[in-house]
Amino acid sequence: MKRLQGKTALISGSASGMGAAEARLFAKEGAQVIVADVDDAGASAVVKDIKDAGGSAMAVHLDVSDSVNWEKAIGEGQKAFGNINVLVNNAGIALLKPVQDTSEEEWDKIFAINAKGVFLGTKAVLENMKAAGGGAIINISSIYGLVGAPSAAAYQATKGAVRLLTKSTASDYAPFDIRVNSIHPGLKT
């Protein structure tokens, strides 16, 4: 059907798992895909899969918790493919512990990746999307961004933050034809 023909999508955390599946699907739908991850070998493997299937993709190194990494990844993507039309903030880690068992370092790390990473990615791509006349930002939250559960306080706090950051950003950038949505997947069974 090629619903994304002529579009460029940057997908963070796309060297494996759900992000890799998103990258392959976007390419199948015609998008030029920027496979962005800290796992360079995994990202290269996903790019090879996409190209072997006839798609267009490139790998970029991206630590989502670092604004300089975001600027570099977006710059490389623009140089190769032009404007970025779609950003999928997919990168994330899990920490399944109750509050009393969570260290301050663990709290800071999960927030740096799961919440700050979404903030930095969104912020980094907005001017590009405004200049292009619009775009779409898809933030991967979790069912645990909507409901409470035992032994996942830090993880749930980050995913709740993603949900509300999404709503706020959607309100602010709707006038620029930039759609911002969150997706809340559940556990794999």
C-alpha positions as CSV (number, residue, x, y, z in Angstrom):
1,M,0.0,0.0,0.0
2,K,3.0,2.3,0.6
3,R,1.3,4.7,3.0
4,L,4.6,6.3,3.9
5,Q,6.0,6.7,0.4
6,G,8.2,9.8,0.2
7,K,8.4,10.2,4.0
8,T,11.5,10.0,6.2
9,A,11.2,8.4,9.7
10,L,13.7,8.4,12.5
11,I,13.0,5.6,15.0
12,S,15.0,5.6,18.3
13,G,15.8,2.3,19.9
14,S,15.3,0.5,16.6
15,A,18.2,-2.0,16.7
16,S,16.0,-4.7,18.2
17,G,12.6,-5.6,19.6
18,M,9.6,-3.4,18.9
19,G,11.8,-0.6,17.4
20,A,13.2,-3.0,14.8
21,A,9.8,-4.2,13.9
22,E,8.6,-0.6,13.5
23,A,11.6,0.2,11.3
24,R,10.9,-2.8,9.0
25,L,7.2,-2.0,8.8
26,F,7.8,1.7,8.0
27,A,10.3,0.7,5.3
28,K,7.8,-1.8,3.9
29,E,5.2,1.1,3.7
30,G,7.7,3.1,1.7
31,A,9.5,5.3,4.3
32,Q,13.2,6.1,4.3
33,V,14.1,4.9,7.7
34,I,16.8,6.2,10.1
35,V,17.6,3.3,12.4
36,A,18.9,5.0,15.5
37,D,20.3,3.2,18.5
38,V,23.3,2.9,20.9
39,D,23.6,-0.7,19.5
40,D,25.5,0.1,16.3
41,A,25.8,-3.5,15.2
42,G,22.1,-4.2,15.8
43,A,21.1,-1.0,13.9
44,S,23.3,-2.0,11.0
45,A,21.7,-5.5,10.9
46,V,18.2,-3.9,10.8
47,V,19.3,-1.6,8.0
48,K,20.7,-4.7,6.1
49,D,17.3,-6.4,6.5
50,I,15.5,-3.4,5.2
51,K,17.7,-3.0,2.2
52,D,17.6,-6.7,1.4
53,A,13.8,-6.4,1.3
54,G,14.1,-3.5,-1.2
55,G,13.7,-0.6,1.3
56,S,15.7,2.5,2.1
57,A,17.5,2.9,5.5
58,M,20.5,4.1,7.2
59,A,21.9,3.6,10.7
60,V,22.9,6.3,13.1
61,H,24.4,6.1,16.6
62,L,22.0,7.7,19.1
63,D,22.2,7.9,22.9
64,V,18.7,9.4,23.5
65,S,19.7,11.0,26.8
66,D,22.2,13.3,25.1
67,S,21.1,16.4,23.1
68,V,24.3,16.5,21.1
69,N,23.6,12.9,19.9
70,W,20.1,14.0,18.8
71,E,21.5,16.9,16.8
72,K,24.1,14.7,15.1
73,A,21.6,11.9,14.3
74,I,19.0,14.3,12.9
75,G,21.7,16.1,10.9
76,E,23.0,12.8,9.4
77,G,19.4,11.8,8.6
78,Q,18.6,15.1,6.9
79,K,21.8,15.0,4.9
80,A,21.0,11.6,3.6
81,F,17.2,11.8,3.2
82,G,16.0,15.4,3.6
83,N,13.4,16.5,6.0
84,I,12.3,14.2,8.8
85,N,8.6,13.7,8.6
86,V,8.1,11.2,11.4
87,L,9.8,10.7,14.7
88,V,9.1,7.5,16.8
89,N,10.5,7.9,20.3
90,N,10.7,4.2,21.0
91,A,14.0,3.8,23.0
92,G,13.4,2.8,26.6
93,I,14.5,0.5,29.4
94,A,12.5,-1.2,32.1
95,L,13.1,-1.3,35.9
96,L,10.8,-3.5,37.8
97,K,11.3,-2.6,41.5
98,P,9.2,-1.0,44.2
99,V,10.2,2.5,45.4
100,Q,12.2,1.3,48.5
101,D,14.4,-1.0,46.3
102,T,15.1,1.6,43.6
103,S,18.4,3.5,44.0
104,E,18.7,7.1,43.1
105,E,21.1,6.2,40.3
106,E,18.5,3.7,38.8
107,W,15.8,6.4,39.0
108,D,18.0,8.9,37.2
109,K,19.1,6.4,34.5
110,I,15.5,5.3,33.6
111,F,14.3,8.9,33.6
112,A,17.3,9.9,31.4
113,I,16.3,7.3,28.7
114,N,12.6,6.9,29.0
115,A,11.5,10.5,29.7
116,K,14.3,12.9,29.0
117,G,15.0,11.0,25.7
118,V,11.5,11.6,24.5
119,F,11.8,15.3,25.5
120,L,15.1,15.7,23.7
121,G,14.1,13.9,20.6
122,T,10.9,15.9,20.3
123,K,12.6,19.2,20.9
124,A,15.3,18.4,18.4
125,V,13.0,17.6,15.5
126,L,10.3,20.3,16.0
127,E,12.0,23.0,13.9
128,N,12.6,20.6,11.1
129,M,9.0,19.6,11.1
130,K,7.8,23.2,11.3
131,A,10.0,24.1,8.3
132,A,8.7,21.1,6.4
133,G,5.1,22.1,7.0
134,G,4.2,19.4,9.5
135,G,5.0,16.0,10.7
136,A,4.2,13.3,13.1
137,I,5.7,12.4,16.5
138,I,4.8,9.0,18.0
139,N,5.9,8.4,21.6
140,I,5.9,4.9,22.8
141,S,4.6,4.9,26.4
142,S,3.1,1.8,28.1
143,I,0.0,0.5,29.6
144,Y,1.8,1.4,32.8
145,G,1.7,5.0,31.8
146,L,-2.1,4.7,32.3
147,V,-2.5,2.3,35.3
148,G,-0.7,1.4,38.4
149,A,0.9,-1.9,39.1
150,P,3.2,-3.3,41.9
151,S,7.0,-3.2,41.7
152,A,7.4,-0.8,38.8
153,A,7.4,2.7,40.3
154,A,10.2,4.3,38.3
155,Y,9.2,2.7,35.0
156,Q,5.6,3.8,35.5
157,A,6.6,7.3,36.4
158,T,8.6,7.6,33.2
159,K,5.8,6.3,31.1
160,G,3.2,8.6,32.7
161,A,5.6,11.5,32.0
162,V,5.7,10.4,28.3
163,R,1.9,10.4,28.2
164,L,1.5,13.9,29.5
165,L,4.5,15.3,27.6
166,T,2.7,14.0,24.5
167,K,-0.6,15.7,25.3
168,S,1.2,19.0,26.0
169,T,3.3,18.9,22.9
170,A,0.2,18.0,20.8
171,S,-1.6,21.1,22.0
172,D,1.4,23.3,21.4
173,Y,2.2,22.2,17.9
174,A,-1.1,21.4,16.4
175,P,-1.1,24.8,14.7
176,F,2.0,23.8,12.8
177,D,0.3,20.6,11.5
178,I,2.5,18.4,13.8
179,R,0.6,15.5,15.2
180,V,1.9,14.1,18.5
181,N,0.4,10.8,19.8
182,S,1.4,8.2,22.4
183,I,1.0,4.5,22.1
184,H,0.5,2.4,25.3
185,P,1.4,-1.3,24.6
186,G,0.9,-4.0,27.2
187,L,3.0,-6.9,28.1
188,K,4.0,-9.6,25.7
189,T,2.2,-12.8,26.6
